[in-house]
Amino acid sequence: MVRTLGLLLGAATVVVTLDLGYTALSISERGGAVLAHDRSALYVAGVAAASLLWAGAIARTRSSSIAVAGGLVLGGAAGNLVSIALWPSLPGVPDPIVAGGVAFNVADAAVVVGFALLLPATLVFAVRNRKRLFEPG
């Protein structure tokens, strides 16, 4: 479980670092003129609570592939939450990347990639560990 937690937190840390670094650079270069998505305090509290539960559930699987994919999702959520705290002058989560009329940030991209990787990782895990489903507690 320690290894899984290390992979989960390691992947999340990489995402948060890249997201905050890119966002800070973009805000600096543009004089604070970046798009932002408004988020309520209820959203922040909900995402924080769900992220903690998510991390605990993933650590219990002891699956490296689920931990890495889940770490991308966790890092994206954490990156967006930290962005709200670091840039309170903006009306929400800064989204410095605009492509095809859609504004997003590195954290958002990590969440999408993480979820895309999570489905096959979970299916493989379920097939390999189907006997564990019927074991008591």
Residue, then its C-alpha position, 0 to 999 in steps of 0.5 A: m500500500v505504501r508503494t501505491l500511495g507513493l505512486l499516487l502522490g508522486a504523479a499528483t505532485v508532478v501535475v500540481t507542479l506543472d500546472l501551477g508553474y505554467t499558470a504562474l508563468s502565463i499570468s505573469e506574461r499576460g499581466g493577470a489577463v487570463l480566463a477563469h472559471d468561477r468556483s464556489a466555496l461548496y465546490v472547493a470543499g466538495v472537491a477537497a473531500a472527494s479527493l481525500l476519499w479518492a486517494g484512500a480508495i486508490a491506495r487500498t487497491r495496491s495497483s500501480s497502474i490505477a495509482v498513476a492514473g488516479g494520481l493524474v486526476l488527483g493532481g488535477a483536482a489539487g492543482n485547481l484547488v491550489s490555483i484558487a488559493l494562490w490567485p484570489s484576485l481572479p474570479g475562479v480557476p485560471d485557464p491560461i490555455v485556449a484551443g478551439g474556443v475552449a479555455f483550460n489549464v494543465a490540471d484540466a488536461a491531466v484529469v482528462v488523461g487520468f480518467a482515460l487511463l483509469l478505465p483500462a487500468t481498472l478493467v485489467f485490475a478487476v480481471r486479474n483480481r476477480k477472486r478478491l471480490f468474493e473474499p471477506g473484508 
